[in-house]
């Protein structure tokens, strides 16, 4: 199973160095690593870690270590990358949406 997960990371990330970094990071986190047994969760993990890992190449940033942080990052990435603009329908700024997502996750 470890080789299958590693192969998935290598296919997901075009940059093999990034794939190795992401896999090593997830492998060190028992919760995230066990979630990779499920391909859907593995994709969410890769999708959530990708932007953070790319930013880390220039500066030290923290990556999600808990499931709550992971899904908050996932939703945040969806809002940013898919131009999901709630503010057109509601009077909310992007920071307010992010904070709302994080607070909702913390309740769980």
N, C-alpha and C positions, 0 to 999 in steps of 0.2 A: 504493500500500500504506500509506503514511503516513496518508492520510486515513481509511482503513479502521480502522487501529489507533486513531487518535484518536476515531473514532466509537464504537468498542467501549468505550473508557474513558468516554466521555460517557454511554453507555447503562448501563455497570456502576455508576458512581457517581451517585447521585441528586443530590448537591450538585455543580453544574457547576464551582465553584471548586476543589473537591477533585479532580475529573476533570482539570482543567487542570494542577494541581500534580503529580498522579501522572504524567500524560503527559509533562510537561516533565522530571520526574525520570528517567523511564525513557528518554526520548529522549537524555539526556545520558550514559547508561550503555550503551555499545555492546553489551555482552553481554546485558543485559536487553532492550534494544530489539530485537536480532536474534532473541531468543526469542519475541517477540510475533508473528513470522511464523506461528507455530503457535497457533491459537485456544485450545487446551487450556493451553498455557504462559501465554498472555496472561491467561487467567482466573486461573491460579495466582498470577501476578504481581500482578494487581489485588487478589485475596483477601489476599495477604501484605502488600501495602503499605497497604491500607485502615486497619487498626487503628493502625499507626504514624503515618500522616498525620493521622488524627483526634486522636491524642494530641499531635501536634506543634502543633496549633492553640493549645494552652495552654502548652506548654513545648518546649524544644529536645530532640528525641530523634533518634537515628540510625536510618536506614533501611538495609535490606539492600543491599549493593553487589556481592556475589558470589553465584554460584549456590548455594553452600553455605549462606550466610546466608539467602538467599531461601527455600530449602526447609526450613531449620530454623525460620524464622518461620512458614512454611506449616503445618508439623506442630504447632508450638506453638499456633497459632490453632485448629487442629482440636481439639486436646486441650482448650483453654479453652472454645471456643464450642459444642462438641457434647457437652460433659460426658462425654467419653471418660475413664472413671475406671479406670485401670490399678490404682490403689491398692486397689480392692476385691478384686482377684485376686492382687495382689502387695504386699509390704510396701515400697512406694515412695511418697515424697512428690512433689508436683508439681515442685518444684525439681530433684529427682533425675531425673525423667523428662525435663525440659527439658535438663539437663546431658548426659544420655545421648544425646539426639537431636543435640545440638551436637557432642559428641565423635565420634559415628558419622559425621556429615557431614564433620568435619575429616579423618577417615581417608580419605575419598574424594578 
